[in-house]
Amino acid sequence: MTDAAPDRTILVVGTYDTKNDELDYIAGVLRGQGGGVLTMDVSVLGDPARPCDVSKHDVAEAGGSSIGAAIATGDENAAMQIMAAGASALATRLHTEGRIDGVIVLGGTMGTDLALDVCAALPLGVPKYVVSTVSFSPLIPAERLAADIQMILWAGGLYGLNSVCKASLSQAAGAVLGAARAVERPDRDRPLIGMTSFGKTVLRYMVALKPALEARGFEVAVFHATGMGGRAFESLAAEGAFACVMDFAPQEVGNHLMGSTISAGADRMTNAGRVGVPQMVAPGCYDLVDFVGWQDAPARLAAQEVHAHNRLLSSVLLDAGQRRELARTLCDKLSGARGETVFFLPLRGGNEWDREGGPLHDADGLAAFIAELRDACPSNVTLRELDAHINDAAFTDAVLEKFDDWVASGIVRSEV
């Protein structure tokens, strides 16, 4: 153990009335590695063995209530939601004040529910570690996960310390402290463009757009639209982190609509518009719905042909009626946008496989989607039709032309 002042401080969160020994063990590992510790108690009924830096009373008050009121609800779920709101608010405040460099939260299902809120409240780049009895479980929906959350199974740790659970606890403590020391947080020295896509086998626009945008002085982050990628994209959009979004792969909207668990949540394609970020949209891979390859297809798609992309992911090609439904959904989501919005509609297709002559070409399905989009496009959205395929140079040229117009007119900020 070193006597030097700690270089990083980790917030340790949990119910100290029932998990005091485990939380103390985590704190001991952190201190043994030269880290600092700040403790937060989110208990409701009991008290910790010794006072915490942030008491349960502090937490309940930050949640707009009190411990007495939480107990008076007579409902464990309602009480813990009070504590989750307070813990999230206080964690955010402690980070803003520079008092913590990362967070580790310990819990079963109740503690994990709270932990997800705490981690979601902290910005990208703040190390977040959850030690949970339900890590990696289907109990946890994608939309509850912070973009850079880390989890480890709390194996053998339901009640009391033992050599099995110490292996998990010590790894978690070392991981969050190491991450706090090593992390290179976004410096935002250039305006950031958020773009969605898939691999360049199917969508290729980012190959030309990324260097062209960087040459204009912008940073570009491309998000893989397979559920968690879209979740990260939406969380940053909600923060107003982007100067502009190029949401050219909205397939996660279709996934969610058709009942796939590969979802970025119900708020996909809404957050940029809600905060007024200018957005460019296109229908990359709109015609496909992905689902977990080792599970059955969603009920709505069970009768349709399935293509196994790999052992993790399978895809279904949408029929004309489903494409019309998706077009209406996309337009509905964009109708609430407060910033400038343009929908680029390539009339010759939305992924490399659906070109004329390609294995997924469906002229009738594409025509149905185009017709419905024309009819449903809201008045706040500019529909720009292109006699091109999404992977053609004409698409990227049109995007860059509009982007340059937006920069020149001040719609897209060119300075941080």
Buried (B, 14 or more C-beta within 10 A) or exposed (E): EEEEEBEBBBBBBBBBBBBBEBBBBBBBBBBBBBBBBBBBBBBBEEBBEEEBBBBBEBBBBBBEBBBEBBEEBEEEEEBBBBBBBBBBBBBBEBBEEEEBBBBBBBBBBBBBBBBBBBBBBBBBBBBBBBBBBBBEEEEBEBBBBBBBBBBBBBBBBEEEBEEEBBBBBBBBBBBBBBBBBEBEEBEEEBBBBBBBBBEEEBBBBBEBBBEBBEEBEBBBBBBBBBBBBBBBBBBBBBEEBBBBBBBBBBBBBBBBBBBBBBBBBEBBBBBBBBBEBBBBBBBBBBBBBBBBBEEEBBEBBEEBEBBEEEEEBBBBBBBBEBBBBBBBBBBEBBBEBEBBBBBBBBEBBBBBBBBEEEEBBBEEBBEBBBBBBEEBBBEBBEBBEBEBBBBBEBBBBBBBEBBEEBBEEEBBBBEE
